[in-house]
Amino acid sequence: MFFRVAGNHRLHLHAEAGQRGTGQLLAALVKQNPADLRTHLQRIFLLAKQGGEAALFGALVDLFIVLGEAGEPLKHRCLNVAEPVLTVAHLTFLEASVADGLSAMDTRVAQARHSVLALGYTGGHRLVSRRERMAGEYGCPYDEALGYLEYGQVEPARKVLEAAMERGVDDPRITRQLYEIYRHAQDAAAIGALDRRLGKVSECS
């Protein structure tokens, strides 16, 4: 089932939708790669079809965390799909969060038990801030970037990967992850610059 779901580019899953554990698998894929918007949408559309309110709310919270202030049209589209399933309280909360998005540290989503990106945080932010400063605990820039992405922090992850590219770190995973971040940000200029950079590297090799 993993390969049928993970390798599926359709936003609306059909044959896979009836299989037990598909929702959990999509949630795991979101946690593994929060920047993959396609997986977010597959998960949301699947849960809206299945009618699981709590799980659908958690999936929408994860999308709002990843998008932050961006992607208002996409947020509205997902809310339109989810509206028949969501409770009035959850729908109202998400509608009020469209413009600013949500943070993984937002105490208002601490009870979203099906969210895989919300930290369930109920206090201050000191512990998380300290962890962000501990970049030295990671074995390589790619792992450090994944640490940020795990918490929906796309921009810090992008900066780590770009800095690694500038230093000439030889890790093909860095390039692949940068392409994915650029595509989801619809940053054509960055994609072009990366294409040109890789072209120059290949010409010299």
C-alpha positions as CSV (number, residue, x, y, z in Angstrom):
1,M,0.0,0.0,0.0
2,F,2.9,2.4,0.7
3,F,4.0,2.5,-2.9
4,R,0.5,2.9,-4.2
5,V,-0.1,5.9,-2.0
6,A,3.3,7.5,-1.8
7,G,3.8,7.3,-5.5
8,N,0.3,8.4,-6.4
9,H,0.1,11.9,-7.9
10,R,-3.7,12.1,-7.9
11,L,-5.2,14.5,-5.4
12,H,-8.3,12.3,-5.0
13,L,-7.3,8.8,-4.1
14,H,-9.8,6.2,-5.3
15,A,-8.8,2.5,-4.9
16,E,-6.6,3.4,-2.0
17,A,-9.3,5.3,-0.2
18,G,-11.0,2.2,1.0
19,Q,-7.9,0.5,2.3
20,R,-7.4,0.5,6.0
21,G,-4.6,2.7,7.3
22,T,-4.4,5.0,4.2
23,G,-5.2,8.0,6.4
24,Q,-2.5,7.1,8.9
25,L,0.0,6.5,6.1
26,L,-0.7,9.9,4.6
27,A,-0.3,11.5,8.0
28,A,3.1,9.8,8.4
29,L,4.2,11.0,5.0
30,V,3.2,14.6,6.0
31,K,5.2,14.3,9.1
32,Q,8.2,13.0,7.2
33,N,8.0,15.7,4.6
34,P,5.8,18.7,5.7
35,A,6.6,20.7,2.6
36,D,4.9,18.2,0.3
37,L,1.6,20.0,-0.4
38,R,0.3,17.2,-2.6
39,T,0.3,14.7,0.3
40,H,-1.5,17.3,2.5
41,L,-4.2,17.6,-0.1
42,Q,-4.5,13.9,-0.6
43,R,-4.9,13.5,3.1
44,I,-7.5,16.3,3.4
45,F,-9.6,15.1,0.5
46,L,-9.5,11.5,1.7
47,L,-10.6,12.4,5.2
48,A,-13.3,14.7,3.9
49,K,-14.7,11.8,1.9
50,Q,-14.4,9.4,4.8
51,G,-16.1,11.8,7.2
52,G,-13.7,11.7,10.1
53,E,-14.1,15.1,11.7
54,A,-11.3,15.0,14.3
55,A,-8.8,13.6,11.8
56,L,-9.8,16.0,9.1
57,F,-9.4,19.0,11.5
58,G,-5.9,17.7,12.4
59,A,-5.0,17.5,8.7
60,L,-6.2,21.0,8.1
61,V,-4.2,22.3,11.1
62,D,-1.1,20.7,9.6
63,L,-1.7,22.4,6.2
64,F,-2.3,25.8,7.9
65,I,1.0,25.3,9.9
66,V,3.0,24.6,6.7
67,L,1.5,27.4,4.6
68,G,1.7,30.1,7.3
69,E,0.5,33.4,5.8
70,A,0.7,32.0,2.3
71,G,-1.7,30.0,0.2
72,E,-5.1,31.7,1.0
73,P,-6.8,30.4,-2.1
74,L,-5.7,26.8,-1.3
75,K,-6.8,27.1,2.3
76,H,-10.3,28.3,1.2
77,R,-10.5,25.5,-1.3
78,C,-9.8,22.9,1.4
79,L,-12.2,24.5,3.8
80,N,-14.9,24.4,1.2
81,V,-14.3,20.7,0.8
82,A,-14.2,20.1,4.5
83,E,-17.1,22.3,5.5
84,P,-19.8,19.5,5.5
85,V,-17.7,17.4,7.9
86,L,-16.2,20.0,10.3
87,T,-18.0,21.2,13.4
88,V,-19.0,24.8,13.5
89,A,-16.4,25.5,16.1
90,H,-13.5,24.0,14.1
91,L,-14.7,25.6,10.8
92,T,-15.0,29.0,12.4
93,F,-11.5,28.7,14.0
94,L,-9.9,27.7,10.7
95,E,-11.7,30.4,8.7
96,A,-10.3,33.0,11.2
97,S,-6.8,31.6,10.7
98,V,-6.8,31.7,6.9
99,A,-4.9,35.0,6.6
100,D,-2.2,34.4,9.2
101,G,-2.0,30.6,9.2
102,L,-1.1,28.6,12.3
103,S,2.1,27.9,14.2
104,A,3.2,24.5,15.4
105,M,3.6,26.2,18.8
106,D,0.1,27.7,18.8
107,T,-1.5,26.8,22.1
108,R,-4.9,26.9,20.3
109,V,-4.2,23.7,18.4
110,A,-2.7,21.8,21.4
111,Q,-5.8,19.6,21.5
112,A,-5.7,18.8,17.7
113,R,-4.8,15.2,18.5
114,H,-4.7,14.1,14.9
115,S,-2.3,16.8,13.8
116,V,1.2,15.5,13.2
117,L,2.9,18.9,13.1
118,A,1.4,20.8,16.1
119,L,3.6,20.5,19.1
120,G,0.7,20.3,21.6
121,Y,2.4,23.3,23.3
122,T,0.6,24.9,26.3
123,G,3.4,27.1,27.7
124,G,5.9,29.6,26.5
125,H,8.3,29.1,23.6
126,R,11.6,29.0,25.4
127,L,12.3,25.3,24.9
128,V,11.6,25.3,21.2
129,S,13.7,28.5,20.7
130,R,16.6,26.8,22.5
131,R,16.3,23.7,20.2
132,E,16.5,26.0,17.1
133,R,19.8,27.3,18.3
134,M,21.3,23.8,18.7
135,A,22.1,23.4,15.0
136,G,25.3,21.6,16.0
137,E,23.4,18.5,17.2
138,Y,22.7,17.5,13.5
139,G,25.1,15.3,11.6
140,C,24.7,17.2,8.3
141,P,22.8,20.1,6.8
142,Y,20.2,17.8,5.3
143,D,19.3,16.4,8.7
144,E,19.2,19.9,10.1
145,A,16.8,21.0,7.4
146,L,14.6,18.0,8.0
147,G,14.5,19.0,11.7
148,Y,13.1,22.3,10.7
149,L,10.6,20.8,8.2
150,E,9.4,18.4,10.9
151,Y,8.0,21.4,12.7
152,G,6.7,23.1,9.6
153,Q,9.5,25.7,9.5
154,V,10.1,25.8,5.8
155,E,12.0,29.1,5.5
156,P,14.8,28.1,8.0
157,A,15.1,24.8,6.3
158,R,15.5,26.5,2.9
159,K,18.2,28.8,4.3
160,V,20.2,25.8,5.7
161,L,20.0,24.0,2.4
162,E,21.0,27.0,0.4
163,A,23.9,27.7,2.7
164,A,25.0,24.1,2.2
165,M,24.9,24.5,-1.5
166,E,27.0,27.6,-1.4
167,R,29.6,25.8,0.7
168,G,29.7,23.0,-1.9
169,V,28.3,20.3,0.3
170,D,28.1,17.2,-1.9
171,D,24.7,15.7,-1.0
172,P,22.1,15.0,-3.8
173,R,19.4,15.0,-1.2
174,I,20.0,18.7,-0.6
175,T,19.3,19.5,-4.3
176,R,16.1,17.4,-4.3
177,Q,14.8,19.0,-1.2
178,L,15.5,22.5,-2.5
179,Y,13.7,21.7,-5.7
180,E,10.7,20.5,-3.7
181,I,10.7,23.6,-1.5
182,Y,11.0,25.9,-4.5
183,R,8.2,24.2,-6.4
184,H,5.8,24.4,-3.5
185,A,6.7,28.0,-3.0
186,Q,6.2,28.6,-6.8
187,D,9.6,30.3,-6.8
188,A,10.4,30.1,-10.5
189,A,13.5,32.4,-10.1
190,A,15.0,30.1,-7.5
191,I,14.3,27.0,-9.6
192,G,16.0,28.7,-12.6
193,A,19.0,29.7,-10.5
194,L,19.4,26.2,-9.2
195,D,19.1,24.8,-12.7
196,R,21.8,27.1,-13.9
197,R,24.0,26.3,-10.9
198,L,23.7,22.6,-11.5
199,G,24.3,23.1,-15.2
200,K,27.6,24.8,-14.5
201,V,28.6,22.1,-12.1
202,S,27.9,19.4,-14.7
203,E,29.8,21.3,-17.4
204,C,32.9,21.4,-15.2
205,S,32.7,17.8,-14.1
